[in-house]
Amino acid sequence: MAVESDGEEEAVARPRFVRPYTITSGRTHATVDLPMEATLRLEPAEVGTSLSAAALAVLEVCDRRSVAECAALVKMPIGVVRVLLSDLVEHGFVRVQATTTENSSKDERIELIERTLRGLRTY
C-alpha cells in the first residue's frame, strides 16, 4: 500500500493477520485437557529449536499462570494457546496443576481457591 506524502509515495507497512490454524499447523483441538483456570508450571528441560516462535512465546509466559492468562499475555486466541500448550505438555516442558472437577471434595475446592488467592496476591 502506498500513501502520498509531499508529492512522493512512501511504502507503509501494514500489520498482517495470521490465521490461527497457521500457528497450530491446522489443529483445532488440544490433545491434553486444559481448562481455562488450570495453573501451569515449567518443567526443567532443555528447550530444543524445534519449537515454533508462537510456542516459545507461550513457554516464556506460562510459569505459575493460568491458561487464560497465557492467552492474554501472548495476545493469541485461547484455542490456539491450548493447542500450543498441549504440545508443550506432551514434550515435557510444562506441567498442568490439578484443578477441581465435579467429583472434587470440598477440601480440594478450598485448596484451589486458596492457591488462586495466593497467586493474585503476588501481583
Buried (B, 14 or more C-beta within 10 A) or exposed (E): EEEEEEEEEEEEEEEEEEEBEEBBEEBEEBEBEBBEEBBBEBEEEEBEEEBEEBBBBBBEBBEEBBBBBBBBBBEBEBBBBBBBBBBBBEBEBBEBEEBBEEEBEEEBEEBBEEEEEEBEEEE
